[in-house]
Amino acid sequence: MSTQNKLNQIIKKIEDEEYFVIAKPRQYGKTTTLYFLKKELNSRKDYLALLFDLQTISEDAYDNEINFIENYKLLLLKELSALKENKLVNFIRQDESKNFNEFDIFITKLCELTKHKIVLMID
């Protein structure tokens, strides 16, 4: 199956608001597929696709809530800065969430600030 056919199938799932997992062994093109998917979705006006690489955060991110929240916000900042989503970047920089309940509220407000449908991809 061609890469474009794979992307079309995945985009159909996204348009149908379905969750999905791409599970394959190493070196099968999962990251490449996500990269092209992000590029395709962000070329459309109605989507904001974010690709998080969890290998880029340190182990201490999982030690406690504060570390996790701060590392997650750094991933958000990286992606949204690259997409020039300045309103969202500024909102993230002002956040002072100290626990998962506060962070949950923050994420909801962040989503409400954009007119785009947010697609979060985690690699």
Solvent accessible surface area in square Angstrom, and as a share of the most:
residue,aa,sasa,rsa
1,M,149,0.66
2,S,58,0.38
3,T,64,0.37
4,Q,98,0.44
5,N,78,0.40
6,K,79,0.34
7,L,10,0.05
8,N,77,0.39
9,Q,102,0.45
10,I,19,0.10
11,I,8,0.04
12,K,114,0.48
13,K,81,0.34
14,I,16,0.08
15,E,86,0.38
16,D,69,0.36
17,E,141,0.63
18,E,82,0.37
19,Y,219,0.83
20,F,61,0.26
21,V,130,0.75
22,I,54,0.28
23,A,84,0.65
24,K,117,0.50
25,P,86,0.54
26,R,194,0.71
27,Q,161,0.72
28,Y,134,0.51
29,G,32,0.31
30,K,51,0.21
31,T,74,0.43
32,T,72,0.42
33,T,13,0.08
34,L,16,0.08
35,Y,115,0.44
36,F,83,0.34
37,L,0,0.00
38,K,39,0.17
39,K,123,0.52
40,E,57,0.26
41,L,0,0.00
42,N,40,0.21
43,S,85,0.55
44,R,78,0.29
45,K,181,0.77
46,D,68,0.35
47,Y,12,0.04
48,L,6,0.03
49,A,0,0.00
50,L,4,0.02
51,L,29,0.14
52,F,1,0.01
53,D,53,0.28
54,L,65,0.32
55,Q,156,0.69
56,T,84,0.49
57,I,27,0.14
58,S,62,0.40
59,E,155,0.70
60,D,69,0.36
61,A,0,0.00
62,Y,127,0.48
63,D,103,0.53
64,N,79,0.40
65,E,67,0.30
66,I,77,0.39
67,N,40,0.20
68,F,60,0.25
69,I,0,0.00
70,E,77,0.34
71,N,25,0.13
72,Y,39,0.15
73,K,12,0.05
74,L,111,0.55
75,L,13,0.07
76,L,6,0.03
77,L,33,0.16
78,K,130,0.55
79,E,14,0.06
80,L,2,0.01
81,S,50,0.32
82,A,77,0.60
83,L,51,0.25
84,K,157,0.67
85,E,39,0.18
86,N,99,0.51
87,K,129,0.55
88,L,3,0.02
89,V,7,0.04
90,N,76,0.39
91,F,53,0.22
92,I,3,0.02
93,R,160,0.58
94,Q,136,0.61
95,D,29,0.15
96,E,135,0.61
97,S,7,0.05
98,K,122,0.52
99,N,52,0.26
100,F,96,0.40
101,N,119,0.61
102,E,74,0.33
103,F,14,0.06
104,D,92,0.47
105,I,98,0.50
106,F,7,0.03
107,I,48,0.24
108,T,68,0.39
109,K,106,0.45
110,L,7,0.03
111,C,57,0.34
112,E,129,0.58
113,L,62,0.31
114,T,20,0.11
115,K,179,0.76
116,H,37,0.17
117,K,108,0.46
118,I,55,0.28
119,V,19,0.11
120,L,74,0.37
121,M,8,0.04
122,I,92,0.47
123,D,47,0.24
